[in-house]
């Protein structure tokens, strides 16, 4: 009996060790040296070839990038279930796309969904998979040849190969960007290829090239560098070569490979004015990385290119003298610098070029303006988003690129951007939808508040309003309010309501710390010390103003935009001065006969846009703020515009000048009122709006944006 138990224990231990060695450590013995290497992808000149069942034929990649976030969860929680992925895959293909690109190893549910969707499907959805580089390492003091950079990168490449072949188990905590679990579904037959790396930090590239100047040569079995290569390019070649070798040796398969890149480290030469303006200090040129005959699949060049940043060609004149540049002149005399840049980029390469990220955010907030084609980063409606995506796609096609991938499939509430990130509690921004943060709205699939529909649509139909929503009355006017995970809604009611030759005022008291009983410019008085004043002044001149003590732009960004430091002489807590609300934009430029002068720009984000806010209506304008219909006006204000840092827990900005910056302040109510005018004896009455957050459980429902249907018209053909 003891011998039996001992043998059983040894057997169990052996099985455990073999399982661990194979599925966790990646150990294997190659018994197939004489087996032919399999590949269903290839490259011929500037074209990508794919065998979809009828032999190798040219294949245009038409794809969408897919993130890992959904409302109520950060990306690293990997909370998307298989049912959701399957639903999304169907919608993606119905739009006419043939490829999904993901950036890092996701949860097993993604790969299970890919297998289930494509298995026995004559028209499969293909995958391009990325290998992520940890942001901390990328921005640390090390160069790319440091073990925690290079060896981790190579290890993650091998891990991904095993994941895609369904032969990997990852423990919780493996790496900092990957999910965990048992990966048992082999989806390799639908994986077109890999994009290795991220948008490289130019200083990391330059630092590597400087510190490791002797390591500019790599000669591998499948990849090698030319004599013109830099150390960073040799580093990439080493990573790519070892990934190809691992998949070839273990699985006898090969597929396309590319290295991530973007304009910041593009291989093009620019005049000194551009290099100084954009501080260009490094290049990554995959033309210096060649493949041997042993690599049967092929290499392509991958770039993230957006129309608004960085617009190198707008800042010097000589490029107009280059061949064929006259074809990019627009009817208004300006130039389509996006199309021209793509043309230069594709022309530089001998291999296929795929624009693996291009996109436009359909957000209210904005960070950059595209001065030439109007495809700006933010403050674009969903319809404008779709039109801009089509124009970008045509530019990519015209330049001769082999494929294009839209960034991104779904909106991501957890995202942040530089001109609003100081305003938010970044540990809680996955739990509410900030319409002021453009990074959250690149998707062509929207997540709208409410389980099936939103609590209110600003469309002129007031059927969703009731007497219980009334918060204030006065001067024959009635104000109602309600809210959800994205907006604070108001309804103004009056018989014969009109904004013709009159103004209406909605004061809002948000914080108990500050506020004024009157507004100096309009001469309006309030029942409570107010922090914001909404002025409804016709369809073209309505806006939200903020009391200067509570103006976050001035408190956080004054010096960056040429102003004085406000902390030396803070505004009074009860100052009657109300100011326009701004968002900072990336630096622009003005020109004169003598010199080019750089300047910071800003945009008035408190300006209100008239239009229909109901996505079910044909005249829907997704960035509209208010509408009038008969006796009623409906208005929606994004939480971020009213200095809410975390509405999921009803937290607002505390007094900036007491805290020397932004700190959270919890509140349980705000106050608002409605009035037409006032005098010394009349103040606008204000009523309480009770507030209760929703914590980590926001409600939401999916909705395909207008941009989805615009792209469908082009791709589904």
Buried (B, 14 or more C-beta within 10 A) or exposed (E): EEEEEEEEEEEEEEEEEEEEEBBBEBEBEEEEEEEEBBBBBBBEEBBBBBEBEEEBEEBBBBBBBBBBBBBBBBBBBBBBBBEBBBBBBEBBBEBBBBBBBBBBBBBBBBBBBBBBBBEEEEEBBBBBBBBBBBEEBBEEEBBBBBEEBBEBBBBBBBBBBBBBBBBBBBEEEBBEBBBBBEBBBBBBBBBBBBBBBBBBBBBBBBBBBEBBEEBBEBEBBBBBBBEEBBBBBBBBBBBBBBBBBBBBBBBBBBBBBBBBBBBBBBBBEBBEBBEEBBEBBBBBBBBBBBBEEBBBBBBBBBBBBBBBBBBBBBBBEEBEEEEEBEEBEEEEEBBBBBBBBBBBBBBBBEBBBBBBBBBBBBBBBBBBBBBBBBBBBBBBBBBBBBBBBBBBBEBBEBBBBBBBBBBBBBBBBBBBBEBBEBBBBEEBBBBBBBBBBBBBBBBBBBBBBBEEBBBBBBBBBBEBBEEEBBBBBBBEBBBBBBBBBBBBBBBBBBEEBEBEEEBBBBBBBBBBBBBBBBBEEBEBBBBBBBBBBBBBBBBEEBBBBBBBBBBBBBBBBBEEBEEEEBEEEBBEBEBBBBBBBBBBBBBEEEEEEEEEEEEBBBBEBBBBBBBBBBBEEEEBBBBBBBBBBEBBBBBBBBBBBBBBBBBBBBBBBBBBBEEEEBBBBEBEBBBBBBBBBBEEEBBBBBBBBEBEBBEEEBBBBBBBBBBBBBBBEBBEE
